[in-house]
Amino acid sequence: MKPDATANRSWKELMPPGRVPLVVVRHGQTAWNAERRFLGRSDIALDETGMQQVERVSRFLKPIPFSEAFSSPLRRATQTAAAILQGRGLPLQLDPRLAELDQGHLEGEKAHILLSQYGEFFAAWQKDPATCRVPGGESFSECQARGVEAFTAIARQGHPGAPILIVTHNMLIRAVVCAIRGLPLSRFGDIEQDNTAVNLFSHGNDGFEIHSINQQPSPASP
């Protein structure tokens, strides 16, 4: 992970006045993440490393006074959100639009095993992932559309200066970042998202802004 130049600045310092802050967190690690298996809608729990990661990120985010909290309904996301919200008395709102890209027939497999069976798909994905539908799943552009829709709806019900927590997934976050930055989905690989990455967005009358990407506490964080 490349160091974020904003890592030592608080969310308040990064947030322009009059905007709704969105703290967007990727879930902690699962065994399938560690094994580099395709993971979309399969409801896989956090592994031991993932549980340690969410403990660290919950401490890291403790100073932020969240006004609302939203999560993908998948277990790895709700476990991450529950750790962050522990002791806050804040209800967790589940939004299916925040679920990960549906990986269809690729779920649970490794890319090298699937190359012979789905070679045409992988070639098309390399060329233009936006128009490419995952076999038995959804297209990346569909994932992006519902992600942007969810982020927009959540932000519009928020209040300036009152941070909202959103816990979601790797591909969905990358897709939304591409939309906000006006990048084609073929550039999704330029956007880093480690497990329990913390990203700071905001929303105002002029739409979304991104203030920091892929920030994390160090393993030595108290």
C-alpha positions in Angstrom: 0.0 0.0 0.0 1.3 3.4 -0.9 1.3 5.9 1.9 -1.5 8.5 1.8 -0.2 12.1 2.0 -3.3 12.9 4.1 -2.7 10.1 6.6 -1.7 12.3 9.5 -4.6 14.8 9.1 -8.0 14.3 10.8 -11.2 14.0 8.9 -12.2 17.5 10.2 -9.1 19.0 8.7 -9.8 17.4 5.3 -13.5 18.3 5.2 -14.6 21.5 3.6 -17.5 23.3 5.3 -21.1 22.7 4.3 -20.5 19.1 3.1 -21.7 15.7 4.2 -18.7 13.5 5.2 -18.7 9.9 4.1 -16.2 7.5 5.7 -16.1 4.5 3.3 -14.5 1.3 4.7 -13.7 -1.9 2.9 -14.4 -5.0 5.0 -11.6 -7.0 6.7 -9.9 -10.0 5.2 -11.5 -13.4 4.5 -9.9 -16.7 3.8 -10.9 -16.3 0.1 -9.2 -12.9 0.0 -6.0 -14.4 1.4 -6.2 -17.3 -1.2 -7.0 -14.8 -4.0 -10.3 -16.5 -4.9 -13.1 -14.7 -6.7 -15.4 -13.4 -4.0 -18.6 -11.6 -4.8 -21.9 -12.6 -3.3 -20.7 -15.7 -1.4 -21.3 -14.9 2.3 -17.9 -15.6 3.7 -17.0 -14.6 7.3 -13.8 -12.7 8.3 -10.8 -14.9 9.0 -8.5 -14.4 12.1 -6.4 -11.8 10.3 -9.6 -10.0 9.3 -10.8 -9.9 12.9 -7.5 -8.4 13.9 -7.8 -5.8 11.1 -11.3 -4.7 12.1 -10.2 -4.3 15.7 -7.5 -2.0 14.6 -9.7 0.0 12.3 -12.4 0.3 14.9 -9.8 1.9 17.3 -8.6 4.1 14.4 -12.1 5.4 13.7 -13.2 5.7 17.4 -12.8 9.5 17.5 -15.2 10.0 14.5 -18.8 10.8 15.8 -20.8 8.9 13.2 -24.4 10.1 12.8 -25.5 7.1 10.7 -24.1 3.8 9.6 -24.7 1.7 6.4 -23.4 -1.6 5.3 -23.6 -4.2 2.6 -25.7 -7.1 3.9 -22.8 -9.6 3.4 -21.4 -11.0 6.6 -17.8 -9.8 6.1 -19.1 -6.3 5.8 -21.5 -6.5 8.7 -18.8 -8.0 10.9 -16.6 -5.1 10.1 -19.3 -2.5 10.6 -20.3 -4.1 14.0 -16.7 -3.8 15.3 -16.6 -0.1 14.3 -19.9 0.6 15.9 -19.3 -1.3 19.1 -20.4 0.7 22.1 -21.8 3.6 20.1 -25.5 2.6 20.3 -25.9 3.4 16.6 -28.1 1.1 14.5 -26.6 -0.5 11.4 -28.7 0.0 8.2 -28.2 -2.7 5.5 -28.4 -1.7 1.9 -28.2 -4.5 -0.8 -26.9 -1.9 -3.3 -23.7 -1.9 -1.4 -23.0 -5.6 -2.0 -20.0 -6.7 -4.0 -19.8 -7.3 -7.7 -21.7 -10.5 -8.4 -19.0 -12.9 -9.6 -21.4 -15.5 -10.8 -19.8 -18.7 -12.0 -16.3 -17.4 -10.9 -17.2 -17.5 -7.2 -14.7 -19.3 -5.0 -12.3 -20.1 -7.9 -8.8 -18.8 -8.8 -8.2 -17.1 -12.1 -5.6 -19.5 -13.4 -8.0 -22.4 -13.0 -10.8 -20.6 -14.9 -8.7 -19.4 -17.8 -9.3 -22.4 -20.1 -13.1 -22.4 -19.4 -13.7 -18.6 -19.5 -10.8 -17.4 -21.7 -13.1 -15.3 -23.9 -14.5 -13.5 -20.8 -11.1 -12.7 -19.4 -9.9 -11.4 -22.7 -13.0 -9.2 -23.0 -12.5 -8.0 -19.4 -8.9 -6.9 -20.1 -10.1 -5.0 -23.1 -13.1 -3.2 -21.5 -14.5 -4.4 -18.1 -17.4 -1.8 -18.3 -19.3 -3.7 -21.0 -18.3 -7.2 -19.9 -20.7 -9.4 -17.9 -19.3 -11.9 -15.5 -20.5 -15.3 -16.5 -23.6 -16.0 -14.4 -23.2 -12.6 -12.6 -23.4 -8.9 -13.4 -21.5 -6.4 -15.4 -19.0 -3.9 -13.8 -21.1 -1.0 -15.1 -24.2 -2.4 -13.3 -22.2 -2.7 -10.1 -21.0 0.9 -10.6 -24.5 2.2 -11.2 -26.1 0.7 -8.1 -23.0 1.8 -6.0 -23.3 5.4 -7.1 -27.1 5.3 -6.5 -26.6 4.0 -3.0 -23.9 6.5 -2.1 -26.0 9.4 -3.5 -29.1 8.3 -1.6 -27.2 7.9 1.6 -25.4 11.3 1.3 -28.6 13.2 0.5 -30.2 12.1 3.7 -27.2 13.2 5.7 -26.3 16.6 7.3 -23.2 18.8 6.7 -20.5 18.0 9.2 -22.1 14.8 10.4 -20.0 11.8 9.3 -21.7 8.8 7.9 -20.1 5.3 7.9 -20.4 3.1 4.8 -18.9 -0.4 4.9 -18.7 -2.1 1.5 -16.4 -4.0 -0.9 -13.4 -3.7 -3.1 -14.8 -3.7 -6.6 -17.8 -1.5 -5.7 -15.5 1.1 -4.0 -13.2 1.1 -7.1 -16.2 1.5 -9.4 -17.6 4.4 -7.4 -14.2 6.1 -7.3 -14.0 5.8 -11.1 -17.4 7.4 -11.4 -16.5 10.3 -9.1 -13.2 11.0 -10.8 -14.6 10.6 -14.3 -12.3 7.7 -15.1 -13.3 4.7 -17.3 -13.8 1.5 -15.5 -10.7 0.1 -17.3 -8.7 2.3 -14.8 -10.1 0.5 -11.8 -6.7 -1.2 -11.2 -5.1 2.2 -10.5 -7.2 2.5 -7.3 -5.8 0.6 -4.3 -8.2 -0.9 -1.8 -6.6 -3.0 0.9 -8.8 -4.8 3.4 -10.1 -2.3 6.0 -9.0 0.6 3.8 -10.5 3.8 5.0 -11.6 6.4 2.4 -13.0 9.8 3.0 -15.5 11.2 0.6 -17.9 14.2 0.9 -21.1 15.3 -0.8 -22.5 18.7 -1.5 -24.5 20.6 -4.0 -21.8 20.0 -6.6 -21.7 16.2 -6.1 -19.0 14.1 -4.5 -15.4 14.9 -3.7 -12.7 12.4 -2.6 -10.3 13.6 0.1 -8.3 10.4 0.9 -8.1 6.9 -0.4 -6.9 3.6 1.1 -5.8 5.0 4.5 -5.2 2.5 7.2 -3.8 2.4 10.8 -0.5 0.7 11.1 -0.3 -2.7 12.7 1.3 -1.0 15.7 -1.7 1.4 16.2 -2.9 1.4 19.9 
